Amino acid sequence: MSTRWIYEVVELSPNMIGPPMADRLSEELDKLGRQGWELVSCNQVTPFDHVRLILKKQA
């Protein structure tokens, strides 16, 4: 039987990115990690676009 996954997509606006937000983002990723979520991708099309985080965990 293959592993089943649940996916979560989180989008962050460009004005949330930067040094003050980095600590809050780290805390949020740590919290999601404790809940079983694993970050599998992070992308941003342009410097002025949203940052998209894609996470997964076992179903």
C-alpha distance matrix in Angstrom:
0.0 3.8 6.7 9.0 12.7 16.1 19.0 22.6 25.6 28.9 32.1 35.2 38.6 40.6 43.2 40.7 40.1 42.5 43.6 43.9 40.5 38.8 39.0 37.8 34.9 34.0 34.3 32.1 29.3 29.7 29.4 26.2 24.8 25.6 23.7 20.5 21.1 21.1 23.5 22.0 25.0 28.6 31.0 34.4 35.9 39.6 41.3 42.3 39.0 36.4 34.0 30.4 27.8 24.1 21.9 18.3 16.5 13.2 13.0
3.8 0.0 3.8 6.4 9.7 13.3 15.8 19.5 22.3 25.6 28.7 31.7 35.1 37.0 39.8 37.3 36.6 39.0 40.2 40.6 37.2 35.5 35.9 34.8 31.7 30.9 31.4 29.2 26.3 26.9 26.9 23.6 22.1 23.4 21.5 18.2 18.3 17.9 20.1 18.4 21.3 24.9 27.2 30.7 32.2 35.8 37.6 38.7 35.3 32.8 30.3 26.8 24.3 20.6 18.5 15.0 13.7 10.9 11.2
6.7 3.8 0.0 3.8 6.5 10.2 12.9 16.4 19.4 22.5 25.8 28.7 32.2 34.2 36.7 34.1 33.5 35.8 36.9 37.2 33.8 32.1 32.4 31.2 28.2 27.4 27.8 25.5 22.7 23.3 23.1 19.8 18.4 19.7 17.8 14.4 14.6 14.4 16.9 15.6 18.7 22.3 24.9 28.4 30.2 33.7 35.2 36.2 32.9 30.2 27.6 24.1 21.3 17.7 15.3 11.6 10.0 7.1 8.1
9.0 6.4 3.8 0.0 3.8 7.1 10.1 13.7 16.8 20.1 23.4 26.5 29.9 32.2 34.7 32.2 31.9 34.5 35.8 35.9 32.3 31.0 31.4 29.8 26.8 26.5 26.7 24.0 21.6 22.5 21.8 18.4 17.7 19.0 16.5 13.6 13.4 13.8 16.1 15.0 17.9 21.2 23.6 26.9 28.7 32.1 33.7 34.3 30.9 28.1 25.8 22.1 19.5 15.9 13.6 9.9 8.5 5.9 5.4
12.7 9.7 6.5 3.8 0.0 3.8 6.4 10.0 13.1 16.3 19.7 22.7 26.2 28.4 30.9 28.4 28.1 30.8 32.1 32.2 28.6 27.3 27.8 26.2 23.1 23.0 23.3 20.5 18.1 19.3 18.7 15.1 14.8 16.5 14.0 11.2 10.2 10.7 12.7 11.9 14.6 17.7 20.2 23.5 25.4 28.8 30.2 30.8 27.4 24.4 22.1 18.5 15.8 12.2 9.9 6.3 5.6 4.5 5.0
16.1 13.3 10.2 7.1 3.8 0.0 3.8 6.9 10.4 13.5 16.9 20.0 23.5 26.1 28.3 25.8 25.9 28.8 30.3 30.0 26.4 25.5 26.0 23.9 21.1 21.4 21.4 18.3 16.4 18.0 16.9 13.2 13.8 15.4 12.4 10.5 9.0 10.4 12.0 12.0 14.2 16.7 19.1 22.0 24.1 27.3 28.6 28.7 25.3 22.1 20.1 16.5 14.0 10.6 8.4 5.5 5.4 6.1 5.5
19.0 15.8 12.9 10.1 6.4 3.8 0.0 3.8 6.8 10.1 13.4 16.6 20.0 22.4 24.9 22.5 22.6 25.6 27.3 27.2 23.5 22.7 23.6 21.6 18.5 19.2 19.7 16.4 14.5 16.8 16.0 12.2 13.2 15.6 13.0 11.3 8.6 9.4 9.8 9.6 11.1 13.3 15.5 18.3 20.4 23.5 24.8 25.0 21.5 18.4 16.4 12.7 10.4 7.1 5.7 4.4 6.7 8.9 9.2
22.6 19.5 16.4 13.7 10.0 6.9 3.8 0.0 3.8 6.6 10.1 13.2 16.6 19.3 21.5 19.1 19.5 22.6 24.4 24.0 20.3 19.9 20.8 18.5 15.6 16.8 17.1 13.6 12.3 15.0 14.0 10.4 12.4 14.8 12.3 11.6 8.5 9.7 9.3 10.2 10.8 12.0 14.1 16.4 18.8 21.6 22.5 22.3 19.0 15.6 13.7 10.3 8.2 5.9 5.1 6.2 8.7 11.5 11.9
25.6 22.3 19.4 16.8 13.1 10.4 6.8 3.8 0.0 3.8 6.6 10.1 13.3 15.9 18.3 16.3 16.7 20.1 22.3 22.1 18.3 18.3 19.8 17.5 14.4 16.3 17.1 13.6 12.6 15.9 15.3 12.1 14.3 17.1 15.1 14.6 11.1 11.5 9.8 10.3 9.6 9.7 11.1 13.0 15.3 18.0 19.0 18.6 15.2 11.9 10.3 6.8 5.7 4.7 6.4 8.9 12.0 15.0 15.5
28.9 25.6 22.5 20.1 16.3 13.5 10.1 6.6 3.8 0.0 3.8 6.6 10.1 12.9 14.9 12.7 13.4 16.8 19.1 18.6 14.8 15.1 16.7 14.2 11.3 13.8 14.6 11.1 10.8 14.4 13.8 11.3 13.9 16.7 15.2 15.4 12.0 12.4 10.4 11.8 10.6 9.5 10.9 12.0 14.8 16.8 17.1 16.5 13.4 9.7 8.2 5.8 5.1 6.5 8.1 11.3 14.1 17.5 18.2
32.1 28.7 25.8 23.4 19.7 16.9 13.4 10.1 6.6 3.8 0.0 3.8 6.6 9.5 11.8 10.3 11.2 14.9 17.6 17.3 13.7 14.6 16.7 14.4 11.7 14.8 16.0 12.9 13.0 16.8 16.6 14.5 17.1 19.9 18.7 19.0 15.5 15.5 12.9 14.0 11.8 9.6 9.7 9.7 12.2 13.7 13.9 12.9 9.8 6.1 5.6 4.5 6.2 8.8 11.3 14.7 17.8 21.2 21.9
35.2 31.7 28.7 26.5 22.7 20.0 16.6 13.2 10.1 6.6 3.8 0.0 3.8 6.5 8.3 6.5 7.6 11.4 14.2 13.8 10.3 11.7 14.1 11.9 9.7 13.2 14.5 12.0 12.7 16.4 16.5 15.2 17.7 20.5 19.9 20.6 17.2 17.1 14.3 15.8 13.5 10.6 10.6 9.8 12.6 13.1 12.3 11.2 9.0 5.4 5.1 6.4 8.1 11.4 13.6 17.3 20.2 23.7 24.8
38.6 35.1 32.2 29.9 26.2 23.5 20.0 16.6 13.3 10.1 6.6 3.8 0.0 3.8 5.5 5.6 7.3 11.0 14.3 13.9 11.0 13.0 15.8 13.8 12.2 15.9 17.3 15.2 16.2 19.7 19.8 18.8 21.4 24.0 23.5 24.3 21.0 20.8 17.9 19.1 16.4 13.2 12.2 10.3 12.3 11.9 10.7 8.6 7.2 4.7 6.5 9.0 11.4 14.8 17.3 20.9 23.9 27.4 28.3
40.6 37.0 34.2 32.2 28.4 26.1 22.4 19.3 15.9 12.9 9.5 6.5 3.8 0.0 3.8 5.4 5.5 8.6 12.3 12.8 10.5 12.2 15.5 14.4 12.9 16.2 18.2 16.8 17.5 20.9 21.6 20.9 23.0 25.8 25.8 26.4 23.0 22.3 19.0 20.1 17.1 13.4 12.0 9.4 11.3 9.8 7.7 6.0 6.1 5.4 6.9 10.4 12.9 16.5 19.2 22.9 26.0 29.7 30.9
43.2 39.8 36.7 34.7 30.9 28.3 24.9 21.5 18.3 14.9 11.8 8.3 5.5 3.8 0.0 3.8 5.5 7.8 11.0 10.6 9.1 11.8 14.5 13.4 12.9 16.4 17.9 16.9 18.3 21.3 21.9 21.7 24.1 26.5 26.6 27.7 24.6 24.2 21.2 22.8 20.1 16.5 15.5 13.1 15.0 13.3 10.6 8.7 9.7 8.9 10.3 13.5 15.6 19.2 21.5 25.2 28.0 31.7 32.9
40.7 37.3 34.1 32.2 28.4 25.8 22.5 19.1 16.3 12.7 10.3 6.5 5.6 5.4 3.8 0.0 3.8 6.6 9.3 8.4 5.9 8.7 11.2 9.7 9.2 12.8 14.1 13.1 14.7 17.6 18.1 18.2 20.5 22.8 23.1 24.3 21.3 21.2 18.4 20.4 18.2 14.8 14.7 13.2 15.9 14.8 12.4 11.2 11.3 9.3 9.4 12.2 13.4 17.1 18.8 22.5 25.1 28.8 30.1
40.1 36.6 33.5 31.9 28.1 25.9 22.6 19.5 16.7 13.4 11.2 7.6 7.3 5.5 5.5 3.8 0.0 3.8 7.1 7.8 5.6 6.8 10.2 9.9 8.7 11.6 13.9 13.4 14.1 17.0 18.3 18.3 20.0 22.7 23.3 24.1 21.0 20.2 17.1 18.9 16.4 12.9 12.8 11.3 14.3 13.2 10.3 10.4 10.8 9.3 8.4 11.6 12.6 16.4 18.3 22.1 24.8 28.5 30.3
42.5 39.0 35.8 34.5 30.8 28.8 25.6 22.6 20.1 16.8 14.9 11.4 11.0 8.6 7.8 6.6 3.8 0.0 3.8 5.8 5.4 6.0 9.3 10.2 9.9 11.9 14.4 14.8 15.6 17.9 19.6 20.2 21.5 23.9 25.1 25.9 23.1 22.1 19.1 21.0 18.7 15.3 15.3 14.0 16.8 15.2 11.9 12.6 13.7 12.9 11.8 15.0 15.6 19.3 20.9 24.6 27.1 30.9 32.9
43.6 40.2 36.9 35.8 32.1 30.3 27.3 24.4 22.3 19.1 17.6 14.2 14.3 12.3 11.0 9.3 7.1 3.8 0.0 3.8 5.4 5.1 7.3 9.4 10.0 11.1 13.3 14.7 15.6 17.2 19.1 20.3 21.3 23.4 25.1 26.1 23.7 22.7 20.1 22.3 20.6 17.4 18.1 17.2 20.2 18.8 15.4 16.3 17.5 16.4 14.9 17.8 17.8 21.3 22.4 25.9 28.0 31.7 33.9
43.9 40.6 37.2 35.9 32.2 30.0 27.2 24.0 22.1 18.6 17.3 13.8 13.9 12.8 10.6 8.4 7.8 5.8 3.8 0.0 3.8 5.6 6.3 7.3 9.2 10.8 11.9 13.3 15.1 16.5 17.8 19.4 20.8 22.5 24.0 25.5 23.4 23.0 20.7 23.4 21.9 18.9 19.7 18.9 22.0 20.7 17.5 17.6 18.5 16.9 15.8 18.4 18.3 21.8 22.5 26.0 27.9 31.5 33.5
40.5 37.2 33.8 32.3 28.6 26.4 23.5 20.3 18.3 14.8 13.7 10.3 11.0 10.5 9.1 5.9 5.6 5.4 5.4 3.8 0.0 3.8 5.5 5.1 6.0 8.5 9.9 10.4 12.1 14.1 15.2 16.3 18.0 19.9 21.1 22.5 20.1 19.8 17.5 20.1 18.6 15.7 16.7 16.1 19.4 18.6 15.8 15.9 16.0 13.9 12.6 14.9 14.6 18.1 19.0 22.4 24.5 28.2 30.0
38.8 35.5 32.1 31.0 27.3 25.5 22.7 19.9 18.3 15.1 14.6 11.7 13.0 12.2 11.8 8.7 6.8 6.0 5.1 5.6 3.8 0.0 3.8 5.5 5.0 6.1 8.6 9.8 10.4 12.2 14.2 15.2 16.2 18.4 20.0 21.0 18.6 17.8 15.4 18.1 16.8 14.1 15.6 15.7 19.2 18.7 16.1 16.9 17.0 14.9 12.7 14.7 13.8 17.1 17.7 21.1 23.0 26.7 28.9
39.0 35.9 32.4 31.4 27.8 26.0 23.6 20.8 19.8 16.7 16.7 14.1 15.8 15.5 14.5 11.2 10.2 9.3 7.3 6.3 5.5 3.8 0.0 3.8 5.4 5.1 6.3 8.7 9.9 10.5 12.4 14.3 15.2 16.7 18.7 20.1 18.4 18.0 16.4 19.5 18.9 16.7 18.7 19.1 22.7 22.4 19.8 20.5 20.4 18.1 15.8 17.3 15.9 18.8 18.6 21.7 23.1 26.6 28.8
37.8 34.8 31.2 29.8 26.2 23.9 21.6 18.5 17.5 14.2 14.4 11.9 13.8 14.4 13.4 9.7 9.9 10.2 9.4 7.3 5.1 5.5 3.8 0.0 3.8 5.4 5.1 6.2 8.6 9.8 10.5 12.3 14.1 15.4 16.8 18.6 16.8 17.1 15.7 19.0 18.4 16.2 18.3 18.6 22.2 22.2 19.9 20.0 19.4 16.6 14.7 15.8 14.5 17.3 17.1 20.1 21.5 25.0 26.8
34.9 31.7 28.2 26.8 23.1 21.1 18.5 15.6 14.4 11.3 11.7 9.7 12.2 12.9 12.9 9.2 8.7 9.9 10.0 9.2 6.0 5.0 5.4 3.8 0.0 3.8 5.4 5.0 6.1 8.5 9.8 10.5 12.1 14.3 15.4 16.6 14.2 14.1 12.2 15.3 14.6 12.5 14.7 15.5 19.2 19.6 17.7 18.1 17.1 14.1 11.7 12.5 10.8 13.7 13.7 17.0 18.7 22.4 24.3
34.0 30.9 27.4 26.5 23.0 21.4 19.2 16.8 16.3 13.8 14.8 13.2 15.9 16.2 16.4 12.8 11.6 11.9 11.1 10.8 8.5 6.1 5.1 5.4 3.8 0.0 3.8 5.4 5.2 6.1 8.6 9.9 10.3 12.4 14.3 15.3 13.5 13.0 11.6 15.0 15.0 13.5 16.3 17.6 21.4 22.0 20.1 21.0 20.1 17.3 14.4 14.8 12.5 14.8 14.1 16.9 18.2 21.7 24.0
34.3 31.4 27.8 26.7 23.3 21.4 19.7 17.1 17.1 14.6 16.0 14.5 17.3 18.2 17.9 14.1 13.9 14.4 13.3 11.9 9.9 8.6 6.3 5.1 5.4 3.8 0.0 3.8 5.5 5.1 6.2 8.7 9.7 10.7 12.6 14.5 13.3 13.8 13.4 17.0 17.5 16.3 19.2 20.5 24.2 24.9 23.0 23.5 22.4 19.3 16.7 16.9 14.4 16.4 15.1 17.5 18.1 21.5 23.5
32.1 29.2 25.5 24.0 20.5 18.3 16.4 13.6 13.6 11.1 12.9 12.0 15.2 16.8 16.9 13.1 13.4 14.8 14.7 13.3 10.4 9.8 8.7 6.2 5.0 5.4 3.8 0.0 3.8 5.4 5.0 6.2 8.5 9.9 10.8 12.6 10.9 12.0 11.4 15.1 15.5 14.4 17.2 18.6 22.3 23.3 21.9 22.0 20.4 17.0 14.6 14.2 11.7 13.5 12.2 14.7 15.6 19.1 20.8
29.3 26.3 22.7 21.6 18.1 16.4 14.5 12.3 12.6 10.8 13.0 12.7 16.2 17.5 18.3 14.7 14.1 15.6 15.6 15.1 12.1 10.4 9.9 8.6 6.1 5.2 5.5 3.8 0.0 3.8 5.4 5.0 6.0 8.6 9.8 10.5 8.5 8.6 8.0 11.7 12.5 12.1 15.3 17.4 21.1 22.5 21.4 22.1 20.3 17.0 14.0 13.1 9.9 11.2 9.7 12.1 13.2 16.7 18.9
29.7 26.9 23.3 22.5 19.3 18.0 16.8 15.0 15.9 14.4 16.8 16.4 19.7 20.9 21.3 17.6 17.0 17.9 17.2 16.5 14.1 12.2 10.5 9.8 8.5 6.1 5.1 5.4 3.8 0.0 3.8 5.5 5.0 6.3 8.8 9.9 9.2 9.7 10.3 14.0 15.5 15.4 18.9 21.0 24.8 26.1 24.8 25.6 24.0 20.8 17.7 16.9 13.6 14.5 12.3 13.9 14.0 17.1 19.5
29.4 26.9 23.1 21.8 18.7 16.9 16.0 14.0 15.3 13.8 16.6 16.5 19.8 21.6 21.9 18.1 18.3 19.6 19.1 17.8 15.2 14.2 12.4 10.5 9.8 8.6 6.2 5.0 5.4 3.8 0.0 3.8 5.4 5.2 6.6 9.0 8.8 10.7 11.8 15.6 17.1 17.1 20.4 22.4 26.1 27.5 26.4 26.7 24.8 21.3 18.7 17.5 14.4 15.0 12.5 13.8 13.4 16.4 18.1
26.2 23.6 19.8 18.4 15.1 13.2 12.2 10.4 12.1 11.3 14.5 15.2 18.8 20.9 21.7 18.2 18.3 20.2 20.3 19.4 16.3 15.2 14.3 12.3 10.5 9.9 8.7 6.2 5.0 5.5 3.8 0.0 3.8 5.4 5.0 6.6 5.3 7.6 8.9 12.5 14.3 14.8 18.1 20.5 23.9 25.8 25.2 25.5 23.2 19.6 16.9 15.1 11.8 11.7 8.9 10.0 9.9 13.1 14.9
24.8 22.1 18.4 17.7 14.8 13.8 13.2 12.4 14.3 13.9 17.1 17.7 21.4 23.0 24.1 20.5 20.0 21.5 21.3 20.8 18.0 16.2 15.2 14.1 12.1 10.3 9.7 8.5 6.0 5.0 5.4 3.8 0.0 3.8 5.3 5.1 4.8 6.0 8.2 11.6 14.1 15.1 18.8 21.6 25.1 27.0 26.5 27.3 25.1 21.7 18.6 16.8 13.1 12.6 9.5 9.9 9.3 12.2 14.8
25.6 23.4 19.7 19.0 16.5 15.4 15.6 14.8 17.1 16.7 19.9 20.5 24.0 25.8 26.5 22.8 22.7 23.9 23.4 22.5 19.9 18.4 16.7 15.4 14.3 12.4 10.7 9.9 8.6 6.3 5.2 5.4 3.8 0.0 3.8 5.4 7.2 9.3 12.0 15.3 17.8 18.9 22.5 25.1 28.7 30.5 29.8 30.5 28.3 24.8 21.9 20.1 16.6 16.0 12.7 12.6 10.9 13.1 15.3
23.7 21.5 17.8 16.5 14.0 12.4 13.0 12.3 15.1 15.2 18.7 19.9 23.5 25.8 26.6 23.1 23.3 25.1 25.1 24.0 21.1 20.0 18.7 16.8 15.4 14.3 12.6 10.8 9.8 8.8 6.6 5.0 5.3 3.8 0.0 3.8 5.8 9.1 11.9 15.0 17.5 18.8 22.3 24.9 28.2 30.3 30.0 30.3 27.8 24.2 21.5 19.3 15.9 14.8 11.4 10.7 8.7 10.8 12.3
20.5 18.2 14.4 13.6 11.2 10.5 11.3 11.6 14.6 15.4 19.0 20.6 24.3 26.4 27.7 24.3 24.1 25.9 26.1 25.5 22.5 21.0 20.1 18.6 16.6 15.3 14.5 12.6 10.5 9.9 9.0 6.6 5.1 5.4 3.8 0.0 3.8 6.6 10.1 12.5 15.6 17.5 21.1 24.1 27.3 29.7 29.7 30.4 27.7 24.3 21.4 18.8 15.2 13.4 9.7 8.2 5.8 7.8 10.1
21.1 18.3 14.6 13.4 10.2 9.0 8.6 8.5 11.1 12.0 15.5 17.2 21.0 23.0 24.6 21.3 21.0 23.1 23.7 23.4 20.1 18.6 18.4 16.8 14.2 13.5 13.3 10.9 8.5 9.2 8.8 5.3 4.8 7.2 5.8 3.8 0.0 3.8 6.7 9.3 12.0 13.9 17.3 20.3 23.5 26.0 26.1 26.7 24.0 20.6 17.7 15.0 11.4 9.6 5.9 5.4 4.8 8.3 10.6
21.1 17.9 14.4 13.8 10.7 10.4 9.4 9.7 11.5 12.4 15.5 17.1 20.8 22.3 24.2 21.2 20.2 22.1 22.7 23.0 19.8 17.8 18.0 17.1 14.1 13.0 13.8 12.0 8.6 9.7 10.7 7.6 6.0 9.3 9.1 6.6 3.8 0.0 3.8 6.1 9.3 11.5 15.2 18.5 21.6 24.2 24.4 25.5 22.9 19.8 16.5 14.0 10.2 8.5 5.2 5.3 6.2 9.5 12.6
23.5 20.1 16.9 16.1 12.7 12.0 9.8 9.3 9.8 10.4 12.9 14.3 17.9 19.0 21.2 18.4 17.1 19.1 20.1 20.7 17.5 15.4 16.4 15.7 12.2 11.6 13.4 11.4 8.0 10.3 11.8 8.9 8.2 12.0 11.9 10.1 6.7 3.8 0.0 3.8 5.9 7.7 11.5 14.8 18.0 20.4 20.6 21.9 19.4 16.5 13.1 10.7 7.1 6.0 4.3 6.6 9.1 12.6 15.3
22.0 18.4 15.6 15.0 11.9 12.0 9.6 10.2 10.3 11.8 14.0 15.8 19.1 20.1 22.8 20.4 18.9 21.0 22.3 23.4 20.1 18.1 19.5 19.0 15.3 15.0 17.0 15.1 11.7 14.0 15.6 12.5 11.6 15.3 15.0 12.5 9.3 6.1 3.8 0.0 3.8 7.2 10.4 14.1 16.7 19.6 20.4 22.0 19.3 16.9 13.5 10.9 7.8 5.8 5.4 6.9 10.0 12.9 15.6
25.0 21.3 18.7 17.9 14.6 14.2 11.1 10.8 9.6 10.6 11.8 13.5 16.4 17.1 20.1 18.2 16.4 18.7 20.6 21.9 18.6 16.8 18.9 18.4 14.6 15.0 17.5 15.5 12.5 15.5 17.1 14.3 14.1 17.8 17.5 15.6 12.0 9.3 5.9 3.8 0.0 3.8 6.6 10.3 13.0 15.9 16.8 18.4 15.8 13.7 10.4 8.0 5.9 5.1 7.1 9.6 13.1 16.2 18.5
28.6 24.9 22.3 21.2 17.7 16.7 13.3 12.0 9.7 9.5 9.6 10.6 13.2 13.4 16.5 14.8 12.9 15.3 17.4 18.9 15.7 14.1 16.7 16.2 12.5 13.5 16.3 14.4 12.1 15.4 17.1 14.8 15.1 18.9 18.8 17.5 13.9 11.5 7.7 7.2 3.8 0.0 3.8 7.2 10.4 12.8 13.3 14.9 12.5 10.5 6.9 5.6 4.6 6.3 9.0 12.3 15.8 19.1 21.3
31.0 27.2 24.9 23.6 20.2 19.1 15.5 14.1 11.1 10.9 9.7 10.6 12.2 12.0 15.5 14.7 12.8 15.3 18.1 19.7 16.7 15.6 18.7 18.3 14.7 16.3 19.2 17.2 15.3 18.9 20.4 18.1 18.8 22.5 22.3 21.1 17.3 15.2 11.5 10.4 6.6 3.8 0.0 3.8 6.6 9.3 10.4 12.1 9.6 8.5 5.8 5.4 6.8 8.7 12.1 15.3 18.9 22.2 24.0
34.4 30.7 28.4 26.9 23.5 22.0 18.3 16.4 13.0 12.0 9.7 9.8 10.3 9.4 13.1 13.2 11.3 14.0 17.2 18.9 16.1 15.7 19.1 18.6 15.5 17.6 20.5 18.6 17.4 21.0 22.4 20.5 21.6 25.1 24.9 24.1 20.3 18.5 14.8 14.1 10.3 7.2 3.8 0.0 3.8 5.7 6.9 8.4 6.2 6.1 4.8 6.4 9.2 11.7 15.1 18.5 22.2 25.5 27.1
35.9 32.2 30.2 28.7 25.4 24.1 20.4 18.8 15.3 14.8 12.2 12.6 12.3 11.3 15.0 15.9 14.3 16.8 20.2 22.0 19.4 19.2 22.7 22.2 19.2 21.4 24.2 22.3 21.1 24.8 26.1 23.9 25.1 28.7 28.2 27.3 23.5 21.6 18.0 16.7 13.0 10.4 6.6 3.8 0.0 3.8 7.0 8.2 6.1 7.8 8.0 9.2 12.4 14.3 18.0 21.1 24.9 27.9 29.3
39.6 35.8 33.7 32.1 28.8 27.3 23.5 21.6 18.0 16.8 13.7 13.1 11.9 9.8 13.3 14.8 13.2 15.2 18.8 20.7 18.6 18.7 22.4 22.2 19.6 22.0 24.9 23.3 22.5 26.1 27.5 25.8 27.0 30.5 30.3 29.7 26.0 24.2 20.4 19.6 15.9 12.8 9.3 5.7 3.8 0.0 3.8 5.3 5.1 8.1 9.1 11.5 14.7 17.2 20.8 24.1 27.8 31.1 32.5
41.3 37.6 35.2 33.7 30.2 28.6 24.8 22.5 19.0 17.1 13.9 12.3 10.7 7.7 10.6 12.4 10.3 11.9 15.4 17.5 15.8 16.1 19.8 19.9 17.7 20.1 23.0 21.9 21.4 24.8 26.4 25.2 26.5 29.8 30.0 29.7 26.1 24.4 20.6 20.4 16.8 13.3 10.4 6.9 7.0 3.8 0.0 3.8 5.7 8.3 9.0 12.2 15.1 18.2 21.4 25.0 28.5 32.0 33.6
42.3 38.7 36.2 34.3 30.8 28.7 25.0 22.3 18.6 16.5 12.9 11.2 8.6 6.0 8.7 11.2 10.4 12.6 16.3 17.6 15.9 16.9 20.5 20.0 18.1 21.0 23.5 22.0 22.1 25.6 26.7 25.5 27.3 30.5 30.3 30.4 26.7 25.5 21.9 22.0 18.4 14.9 12.1 8.4 8.2 5.3 3.8 0.0 3.8 6.9 9.1 12.4 15.6 18.8 22.1 25.7 29.2 32.6 33.9
39.0 35.3 32.9 30.9 27.4 25.3 21.5 19.0 15.2 13.4 9.8 9.0 7.2 6.1 9.7 11.3 10.8 13.7 17.5 18.5 16.0 17.0 20.4 19.4 17.1 20.1 22.4 20.4 20.3 24.0 24.8 23.2 25.1 28.3 27.8 27.7 24.0 22.9 19.4 19.3 15.8 12.5 9.6 6.2 6.1 5.1 5.7 3.8 0.0 3.8 6.5 9.2 12.8 15.6 19.1 22.6 26.1 29.5 30.5
36.4 32.8 30.2 28.1 24.4 22.1 18.4 15.6 11.9 9.7 6.1 5.4 4.7 5.4 8.9 9.3 9.3 12.9 16.4 16.9 13.9 14.9 18.1 16.6 14.1 17.3 19.3 17.0 17.0 20.8 21.3 19.6 21.7 24.8 24.2 24.3 20.6 19.8 16.5 16.9 13.7 10.5 8.5 6.1 7.8 8.1 8.3 6.9 3.8 0.0 3.8 6.2 9.7 12.7 15.9 19.4 22.8 26.3 27.3
34.0 30.3 27.6 25.8 22.1 20.1 16.4 13.7 10.3 8.2 5.6 5.1 6.5 6.9 10.3 9.4 8.4 11.8 14.9 15.8 12.6 12.7 15.8 14.7 11.7 14.4 16.7 14.6 14.0 17.7 18.7 16.9 18.6 21.9 21.5 21.4 17.7 16.5 13.1 13.5 10.4 6.9 5.8 4.8 8.0 9.1 9.0 9.1 6.5 3.8 0.0 3.8 6.6 10.0 13.0 16.7 20.1 23.6 25.1
30.4 26.8 24.1 22.1 18.5 16.5 12.7 10.3 6.8 5.8 4.5 6.4 9.0 10.4 13.5 12.2 11.6 15.0 17.8 18.4 14.9 14.7 17.3 15.8 12.5 14.8 16.9 14.2 13.1 16.9 17.5 15.1 16.8 20.1 19.3 18.8 15.0 14.0 10.7 10.9 8.0 5.6 5.4 6.4 9.2 11.5 12.2 12.4 9.2 6.2 3.8 0.0 3.8 6.5 9.9 13.4 16.9 20.3 21.6
27.8 24.3 21.3 19.5 15.8 14.0 10.4 8.2 5.7 5.1 6.2 8.1 11.4 12.9 15.6 13.4 12.6 15.6 17.8 18.3 14.6 13.8 15.9 14.5 10.8 12.5 14.4 11.7 9.9 13.6 14.4 11.8 13.1 16.6 15.9 15.2 11.4 10.2 7.1 7.8 5.9 4.6 6.8 9.2 12.4 14.7 15.1 15.6 12.8 9.7 6.6 3.8 0.0 3.8 6.5 10.2 13.6 17.1 18.7
24.1 20.6 17.7 15.9 12.2 10.6 7.1 5.9 4.7 6.5 8.8 11.4 14.8 16.5 19.2 17.1 16.4 19.3 21.3 21.8 18.1 17.1 18.8 17.3 13.7 14.8 16.4 13.5 11.2 14.5 15.0 11.7 12.6 16.0 14.8 13.4 9.6 8.5 6.0 5.8 5.1 6.3 8.7 11.7 14.3 17.2 18.2 18.8 15.6 12.7 10.0 6.5 3.8 0.0 3.8 7.0 10.6 13.9 15.5
21.9 18.5 15.3 13.6 9.9 8.4 5.7 5.1 6.4 8.1 11.3 13.6 17.3 19.2 21.5 18.8 18.3 20.9 22.4 22.5 19.0 17.7 18.6 17.1 13.7 14.1 15.1 12.2 9.7 12.3 12.5 8.9 9.5 12.7 11.4 9.7 5.9 5.2 4.3 5.4 7.1 9.0 12.1 15.1 18.0 20.8 21.4 22.1 19.1 15.9 13.0 9.9 6.5 3.8 0.0 3.8 7.1 10.7 12.5
18.3 15.0 11.6 9.9 6.3 5.5 4.4 6.2 8.9 11.3 14.7 17.3 20.9 22.9 25.2 22.5 22.1 24.6 25.9 26.0 22.4 21.1 21.7 20.1 17.0 16.9 17.5 14.7 12.1 13.9 13.8 10.0 9.9 12.6 10.7 8.2 5.4 5.3 6.6 6.9 9.6 12.3 15.3 18.5 21.1 24.1 25.0 25.7 22.6 19.4 16.7 13.4 10.2 7.0 3.8 0.0 3.8 7.0 9.0
16.5 13.7 10.0 8.5 5.6 5.4 6.7 8.7 12.0 14.1 17.8 20.2 23.9 26.0 28.0 25.1 24.8 27.1 28.0 27.9 24.5 23.0 23.1 21.5 18.7 18.2 18.1 15.6 13.2 14.0 13.4 9.9 9.3 10.9 8.7 5.8 4.8 6.2 9.1 10.0 13.1 15.8 18.9 22.2 24.9 27.8 28.5 29.2 26.1 22.8 20.1 16.9 13.6 10.6 7.1 3.8 0.0 3.8 6.4
13.2 10.9 7.1 5.9 4.5 6.1 8.9 11.5 15.0 17.5 21.2 23.7 27.4 29.7 31.7 28.8 28.5 30.9 31.7 31.5 28.2 26.7 26.6 25.0 22.4 21.7 21.5 19.1 16.7 17.1 16.4 13.1 12.2 13.1 10.8 7.8 8.3 9.5 12.6 12.9 16.2 19.1 22.2 25.5 27.9 31.1 32.0 32.6 29.5 26.3 23.6 20.3 17.1 13.9 10.7 7.0 3.8 0.0 3.8
13.0 11.2 8.1 5.4 5.0 5.5 9.2 11.9 15.5 18.2 21.9 24.8 28.3 30.9 32.9 30.1 30.3 32.9 33.9 33.5 30.0 28.9 28.8 26.8 24.3 24.0 23.5 20.8 18.9 19.5 18.1 14.9 14.8 15.3 12.3 10.1 10.6 12.6 15.3 15.6 18.5 21.3 24.0 27.1 29.3 32.5 33.6 33.9 30.5 27.3 25.1 21.6 18.7 15.5 12.5 9.0 6.4 3.8 0.0
